[in-house]
Amino acid sequence: MIELAKDHMTRGSTNEAICLLSHVLEERRGLNGDDDPRTLSAMGLIVSLLHELGRLDQAVVLAREWSVRCRRVFGICHPDTLIASGFTVSLLSELGCDEEAEPIARETHAAATLYHGEDHPDTLVALSHLGVVLRSQGKLAEAEEAMRLEVSRSTQALGTAHPDTLTAQSNLAYTLVTQVQPALHQMEQGSKSLNKARLLADPLPLLSFAKLAEAEELFSQQLDQCITAHSETHPLTRVALYNLVRTVREFPPTKKFAAKAESLLRRQIELCVRTVGAGAEETRAAKADLAAHLEATETGRFDEMVELLTEAHGEAHPRTLVVLEGEMCRLHDQGRPADAEPIARQLLSLSTKIWGEGHTQTVRYSWMLAALLRQQGRTHEAACITGDWGFVDDDIKNEVQERQPENAYCQYWIDAVAGSPA
């Protein structure tokens, strides 16, 4: 029956395979006992299948039993125990039970080191599990230490281009980025100057940049190795490039780092278009990221931002409307109502298409257009949109202000229509 279950697994009939293996497991429990090696073997197969199906809650219950019984029957250093314990740690980590997983991960790594040696692939996997569990609990210094050890040993034992080495580098780099994010956030909230006196008093910014630079270098190495070992269009290469882009964007938005991030984002889009197509979700996400970067770095390339967002989400997406409205308000604030008018008309057209003519948002955009027309002296055209100047229905005012409580422009545009501002 085990062979029949394996045949179902090979053909992708995993549910049927689980039913057969569950029957085998119960049969073996009855005939041979819970601790018989054949019973434990069936447990392992079922845990593996449940994990493959994403039924993690069921898998982890059986994995706990499998691990405990293997430890009791074979001892902690036996290969079967190491496999069972590793599976248990991985499942607990996926479920967010890292506190429970940590002691098992520590014991598994120590046992694997004793049995296999510190450079054995199975020992390195156990070390990787330990590092991830520590990071998930916020024990970042310990996680960094474990991951540095894994990178060093994996590089020596497996080589720089081995997938396990690349994964180890990625884990370490991600941990370094996670460590420095709070410090970078504090810097953004406070003074951004990095003068000598400040660094002597508080070297944290400099240390943070050093870790971030190391993470960038690790991801750059990973990208180069993926291109060499696979190809520029390989899925692992795209993942490596994505990781590098994400890291570079963590740097403060100086001209140098902003240009570097933009270059990498454009490279990412080009690679996605070549490999998965212009309309693929991955490509659209990359275009949205570039648009967000251009907006964050205040490049002023409004037309390109809108084009990217339209390609990523469609012209009627809320994010696209936000960028359009922001540009319209910027032009208005610069005293350029004539330049802002076409954008206001575009917003009104899109809002009408999405929500309809009577919707609050559509009414709001019509007010904005009317105010811009009025500022150009085109009061007759404005009156055709809003009716008599000086009158805005109180119910409409209240509804807009309730829906847009934090929008500083709401009252402004209401007043503009009513004739208050110049």
PLY file of the C-alpha trace (Angstrom):
ply
format ascii 1.0
element vertex 422
property float x
property float y
property float z
element edge 421
property int vertex1
property int vertex2
end_header
0.00 0.00 0.00
2.96 2.30 0.59
4.03 1.82 -3.02
0.50 2.60 -4.21
0.53 5.79 -2.11
3.89 6.77 -3.61
2.44 6.17 -7.08
-0.43 8.53 -6.25
2.13 11.09 -5.05
4.08 10.79 -8.31
0.90 11.39 -10.31
-0.04 14.36 -8.16
-3.00 12.66 -6.45
-1.92 13.83 -3.01
-5.30 13.57 -1.29
-5.62 9.93 -2.32
-2.07 9.32 -1.16
-2.84 10.82 2.28
-5.93 8.62 2.66
-3.89 5.50 1.86
-1.02 6.50 4.16
-3.40 7.35 7.00
-4.85 3.88 6.66
-1.34 2.41 6.67
-0.41 4.46 9.74
-3.42 3.28 11.75
-2.80 -0.30 10.67
0.84 -0.12 11.74
-0.03 1.51 15.05
-2.30 -1.45 15.75
0.02 -4.20 14.54
3.49 -2.89 15.44
2.93 -0.12 17.98
3.42 3.64 17.86
7.20 3.48 18.19
7.91 0.93 15.45
10.23 2.31 12.73
7.67 1.38 10.06
5.01 3.38 11.90
7.37 6.36 12.17
8.17 6.10 8.45
4.47 6.38 7.61
4.18 9.42 9.90
6.99 11.14 8.03
5.38 10.55 4.64
2.05 11.95 5.83
3.70 15.03 7.38
5.50 15.70 4.11
2.30 15.42 2.08
0.26 17.60 4.45
2.97 20.26 4.23
2.91 20.04 0.44
-0.86 20.58 0.48
-0.52 23.57 2.83
-2.42 21.84 5.63
0.10 23.07 8.19
-2.07 22.80 11.31
-2.61 19.10 10.68
1.00 18.54 9.66
2.52 20.13 12.78
0.43 17.99 15.17
1.71 14.79 13.59
5.23 16.24 13.20
5.45 16.88 16.95
4.55 13.26 17.66
6.90 11.99 14.96
9.81 14.03 16.34
9.24 12.99 19.98
8.91 9.30 19.14
12.01 9.32 16.89
13.97 10.99 19.68
12.84 8.32 22.13
13.39 5.35 19.78
16.56 6.34 17.91
18.17 9.08 20.03
18.65 12.74 19.20
21.59 12.21 16.81
19.95 9.60 14.57
19.33 10.73 10.94
15.59 9.94 11.21
15.33 12.07 14.35
17.17 14.94 12.68
14.79 14.81 9.72
11.71 14.71 11.97
12.99 17.53 14.18
13.92 19.66 11.17
10.44 19.24 9.71
8.90 20.18 13.05
11.00 23.34 13.34
10.16 24.36 9.78
6.42 23.87 10.30
6.39 25.70 13.63
8.28 28.59 12.05
5.81 28.80 9.15
2.96 28.90 11.65
4.65 31.66 13.67
5.36 29.41 16.69
9.01 30.45 16.83
9.29 30.40 20.62
8.34 26.72 20.64
10.58 26.04 17.64
13.76 27.63 19.08
14.78 24.91 21.62
14.08 22.19 19.04
16.15 24.09 16.47
19.07 24.48 18.88
18.98 20.80 19.82
18.72 19.71 16.17
21.70 21.82 15.13
23.82 20.52 18.02
22.84 16.92 17.25
23.52 17.32 13.51
26.95 18.77 14.28
27.77 15.75 16.45
26.51 13.22 13.92
27.44 14.76 10.56
30.05 17.38 11.36
29.77 21.14 11.16
30.16 21.44 7.37
27.65 18.74 6.35
24.70 19.99 4.26
22.18 18.67 6.80
23.98 20.53 9.60
23.90 23.71 7.55
20.16 23.30 6.99
19.67 22.95 10.75
21.79 26.06 11.30
19.67 27.93 8.74
16.47 26.93 10.56
17.93 28.19 13.83
18.90 31.55 12.32
15.45 32.11 10.81
13.71 31.20 14.09
15.92 33.61 16.03
15.30 36.41 13.53
11.54 35.89 13.67
11.66 36.43 17.44
13.64 39.64 17.07
16.88 38.11 18.37
18.73 39.76 15.53
22.27 39.71 16.94
22.10 35.94 17.57
20.44 35.41 14.19
23.22 37.39 12.47
25.88 35.31 14.22
24.23 32.02 13.17
23.75 33.20 9.59
27.32 34.46 9.22
28.49 31.04 10.36
26.20 29.38 7.84
27.43 31.57 4.97
31.07 30.85 5.84
30.63 27.10 6.18
28.31 26.78 3.20
30.77 28.68 1.00
33.61 26.37 2.07
31.62 23.13 1.82
29.38 23.75 -1.17
30.89 26.66 -3.10
29.71 30.20 -3.77
27.26 29.26 -6.54
25.41 26.49 -4.67
21.70 27.27 -4.08
22.09 26.68 -0.33
24.95 29.21 -0.19
22.90 31.76 -2.11
19.98 31.23 0.27
22.31 31.66 3.26
23.62 34.94 1.84
20.07 36.13 1.24
19.03 35.27 4.81
22.01 37.12 6.27
21.44 40.17 4.09
17.76 40.30 4.99
18.68 40.05 8.70
21.13 42.96 8.35
18.47 45.09 6.68
15.97 44.19 9.42
18.51 45.25 12.06
19.08 48.73 10.65
15.53 49.67 9.71
14.65 51.12 13.17
17.80 53.25 13.19
17.16 54.53 9.67
13.60 55.37 10.61
14.84 57.36 13.62
17.23 59.25 11.37
14.40 60.13 8.98
12.36 61.49 11.90
15.24 63.57 13.27
18.20 65.42 11.87
19.63 63.95 8.69
23.04 65.56 9.04
25.87 63.13 9.71
28.58 65.49 10.95
31.63 64.27 12.85
30.42 65.48 16.25
27.15 63.60 15.88
28.85 60.38 14.85
31.23 60.58 17.81
28.29 61.03 20.17
26.15 58.36 18.48
27.87 56.02 15.98
24.60 54.15 15.29
23.94 55.83 11.89
27.40 54.93 10.64
27.05 51.34 11.89
23.65 51.14 10.24
25.03 52.29 6.90
27.83 49.73 7.19
25.36 46.88 7.73
23.16 48.12 4.91
26.16 48.36 2.60
27.13 44.80 3.53
23.59 43.61 2.76
23.79 45.36 -0.60
27.09 43.64 -1.34
25.67 40.22 -0.38
22.67 40.66 -2.64
24.95 41.91 -5.45
27.09 38.78 -5.09
23.96 36.65 -5.09
22.77 38.32 -8.30
26.14 37.80 -10.03
26.27 34.15 -8.94
22.73 33.52 -10.18
23.55 35.00 -13.58
26.73 32.91 -13.79
25.20 29.66 -12.54
21.86 29.95 -14.33
21.12 32.86 -16.65
19.94 36.43 -16.51
16.36 35.30 -17.17
16.28 32.51 -14.55
13.64 32.90 -11.79
16.35 32.87 -9.09
18.06 35.77 -10.87
14.86 37.79 -10.78
14.50 37.09 -7.05
18.11 38.16 -6.44
17.58 41.39 -8.38
14.37 42.10 -6.44
16.26 41.63 -3.14
18.99 43.99 -4.28
16.48 46.63 -5.37
14.65 46.44 -2.06
17.91 46.87 -0.13
19.17 49.85 -2.14
15.83 51.58 -1.62
16.39 51.37 2.14
19.27 53.86 1.89
18.44 57.52 2.56
17.21 59.11 -0.69
20.38 60.98 -1.57
20.97 61.72 -5.23
23.49 58.86 -5.50
21.32 56.15 -3.96
18.14 57.41 -5.64
19.81 57.15 -9.05
21.14 53.68 -8.23
17.73 52.46 -7.09
16.08 53.88 -10.20
18.60 52.14 -12.45
18.01 48.80 -10.71
14.22 49.24 -10.86
14.39 49.87 -14.61
16.59 46.81 -14.99
14.03 44.80 -13.02
11.19 45.94 -15.30
13.20 45.12 -18.42
14.04 41.65 -17.08
10.41 40.96 -16.12
9.17 42.04 -19.56
11.69 39.69 -21.22
10.92 36.70 -19.03
7.27 36.81 -17.95
5.77 39.42 -20.29
4.64 43.04 -20.06
1.24 42.20 -18.64
2.39 39.77 -15.95
1.67 40.58 -12.31
5.39 40.60 -11.49
6.05 43.19 -14.23
3.15 45.38 -13.14
4.40 45.28 -9.54
7.87 46.37 -10.69
6.36 49.31 -12.60
4.35 50.34 -9.55
7.56 50.22 -7.48
9.36 52.49 -9.94
6.44 54.93 -9.89
6.53 54.97 -6.07
10.28 55.59 -6.17
9.94 58.49 -8.60
7.25 60.00 -6.38
9.25 59.51 -3.16
12.40 61.08 -4.62
10.43 64.03 -6.04
11.87 63.73 -9.53
9.08 65.80 -11.05
8.56 63.23 -13.82
4.80 63.29 -13.45
3.92 62.00 -16.94
6.14 58.95 -16.53
4.70 58.24 -13.07
1.16 58.29 -14.42
2.14 56.12 -17.38
3.77 53.57 -15.07
0.80 53.50 -12.68
-1.65 53.18 -15.58
0.32 50.22 -16.93
0.55 48.70 -13.46
-3.01 49.24 -12.20
-5.07 50.85 -14.92
-6.02 54.51 -15.28
-9.00 54.16 -12.93
-7.03 52.77 -9.99
-7.14 54.83 -6.74
-3.35 55.08 -6.68
-3.35 56.64 -10.14
-6.00 59.13 -9.07
-3.98 60.10 -5.98
-0.94 60.93 -8.11
-3.05 62.88 -10.60
-4.69 64.88 -7.82
-1.33 65.56 -6.18
0.07 66.97 -9.41
-3.02 69.07 -10.01
-2.77 70.58 -6.51
0.95 71.18 -6.95
0.36 73.15 -10.17
-2.46 75.07 -8.49
-0.22 75.96 -5.54
2.36 77.29 -8.01
-0.25 79.63 -9.43
-0.65 77.65 -12.67
-4.41 76.97 -12.92
-4.26 76.68 -16.72
-1.74 73.81 -16.44
-3.77 72.15 -13.67
-7.05 72.32 -15.62
-6.42 69.33 -18.01
-5.60 67.11 -15.04
-8.75 68.24 -13.23
-10.79 67.34 -16.32
-9.08 63.94 -16.47
-9.86 63.32 -12.78
-13.50 64.32 -13.29
-13.82 62.02 -16.29
-12.26 59.05 -14.48
-14.32 59.61 -11.34
-17.52 59.78 -13.38
-16.55 56.53 -15.09
-15.76 54.79 -11.81
-18.37 56.11 -9.38
-20.94 58.01 -11.42
-21.93 61.66 -11.69
-23.58 62.03 -8.29
-20.82 60.46 -6.23
-19.15 62.63 -3.59
-15.72 62.19 -5.17
-17.03 63.19 -8.58
-18.70 66.29 -7.09
-15.44 67.12 -5.33
-13.45 66.95 -8.58
-16.06 69.11 -10.32
-15.54 71.75 -7.62
-11.80 71.64 -8.19
-12.27 72.14 -11.92
-14.70 75.00 -11.29
-12.26 76.72 -8.94
-9.46 76.45 -11.51
-11.72 77.91 -14.21
-12.76 80.75 -11.93
-9.12 81.58 -11.16
-8.59 81.98 -14.92
-11.51 84.42 -15.12
-13.79 81.88 -16.83
-16.64 82.36 -14.36
-19.38 81.47 -16.84
-17.85 78.03 -17.51
-17.38 77.52 -13.76
-21.01 78.47 -13.09
-22.14 75.86 -15.61
-20.52 73.24 -13.36
-21.44 74.50 -9.88
-24.45 76.75 -10.37
-24.58 80.09 -8.55
-21.37 81.13 -6.85
-21.44 81.39 -3.09
-23.74 78.41 -2.66
-22.61 74.87 -1.83
-25.22 72.57 -0.37
-24.50 71.92 3.35
-25.33 68.23 3.01
-22.73 67.83 0.27
-20.19 69.79 2.32
-20.73 67.57 5.35
-20.58 64.35 3.35
-17.30 65.31 1.68
-15.73 66.40 4.95
-16.83 63.17 6.66
-15.35 61.05 3.87
-12.17 63.12 3.61
-11.49 64.18 7.25
-7.71 64.45 6.84
-7.66 66.05 3.39
-6.47 69.62 3.86
-7.70 70.52 0.40
-11.36 69.65 1.10
-12.25 72.90 2.87
-10.03 74.83 0.50
-11.90 73.69 -2.59
-15.27 74.15 -0.90
-14.26 77.74 -0.11
-12.88 78.17 -3.64
-16.21 77.24 -5.17
-18.05 79.49 -2.71
-15.79 82.37 -3.71
-13.84 82.80 -0.48
-10.21 82.49 -1.62
-8.61 84.62 -4.24
0 1
1 2
2 3
3 4
4 5
5 6
6 7
7 8
8 9
9 10
10 11
11 12
12 13
13 14
14 15
15 16
16 17
17 18
18 19
19 20
20 21
21 22
22 23
23 24
24 25
25 26
26 27
27 28
28 29
29 30
30 31
31 32
32 33
33 34
34 35
35 36
36 37
37 38
38 39
39 40
40 41
41 42
42 43
43 44
44 45
45 46
46 47
47 48
48 49
49 50
50 51
51 52
52 53
53 54
54 55
55 56
56 57
57 58
58 59
59 60
60 61
61 62
62 63
63 64
64 65
65 66
66 67
67 68
68 69
69 70
70 71
71 72
72 73
73 74
74 75
75 76
76 77
77 78
78 79
79 80
80 81
81 82
82 83
83 84
84 85
85 86
86 87
87 88
88 89
89 90
90 91
91 92
92 93
93 94
94 95
95 96
96 97
97 98
98 99
99 100
100 101
101 102
102 103
103 104
104 105
105 106
106 107
107 108
108 109
109 110
110 111
111 112
112 113
113 114
114 115
115 116
116 117
117 118
118 119
119 120
120 121
121 122
122 123
123 124
124 125
125 126
126 127
127 128
128 129
129 130
130 131
131 132
132 133
133 134
134 135
135 136
136 137
137 138
138 139
139 140
140 141
141 142
142 143
143 144
144 145
145 146
146 147
147 148
148 149
149 150
150 151
151 152
152 153
153 154
154 155
155 156
156 157
157 158
158 159
159 160
160 161
161 162
162 163
163 164
164 165
165 166
166 167
167 168
168 169
169 170
170 171
171 172
172 173
173 174
174 175
175 176
176 177
177 178
178 179
179 180
180 181
181 182
182 183
183 184
184 185
185 186
186 187
187 188
188 189
189 190
190 191
191 192
192 193
193 194
194 195
195 196
196 197
197 198
198 199
199 200
200 201
201 202
202 203
203 204
204 205
205 206
206 207
207 208
208 209
209 210
210 211
211 212
212 213
213 214
214 215
215 216
216 217
217 218
218 219
219 220
220 221
221 222
222 223
223 224
224 225
225 226
226 227
227 228
228 229
229 230
230 231
231 232
232 233
233 234
234 235
235 236
236 237
237 238
238 239
239 240
240 241
241 242
242 243
243 244
244 245
245 246
246 247
247 248
248 249
249 250
250 251
251 252
252 253
253 254
254 255
255 256
256 257
257 258
258 259
259 260
260 261
261 262
262 263
263 264
264 265
265 266
266 267
267 268
268 269
269 270
270 271
271 272
272 273
273 274
274 275
275 276
276 277
277 278
278 279
279 280
280 281
281 282
282 283
283 284
284 285
285 286
286 287
287 288
288 289
289 290
290 291
291 292
292 293
293 294
294 295
295 296
296 297
297 298
298 299
299 300
300 301
301 302
302 303
303 304
304 305
305 306
306 307
307 308
308 309
309 310
310 311
311 312
312 313
313 314
314 315
315 316
316 317
317 318
318 319
319 320
320 321
321 322
322 323
323 324
324 325
325 326
326 327
327 328
328 329
329 330
330 331
331 332
332 333
333 334
334 335
335 336
336 337
337 338
338 339
339 340
340 341
341 342
342 343
343 344
344 345
345 346
346 347
347 348
348 349
349 350
350 351
351 352
352 353
353 354
354 355
355 356
356 357
357 358
358 359
359 360
360 361
361 362
362 363
363 364
364 365
365 366
366 367
367 368
368 369
369 370
370 371
371 372
372 373
373 374
374 375
375 376
376 377
377 378
378 379
379 380
380 381
381 382
382 383
383 384
384 385
385 386
386 387
387 388
388 389
389 390
390 391
391 392
392 393
393 394
394 395
395 396
396 397
397 398
398 399
399 400
400 401
401 402
402 403
403 404
404 405
405 406
406 407
407 408
408 409
409 410
410 411
411 412
412 413
413 414
414 415
415 416
416 417
417 418
418 419
419 420
420 421
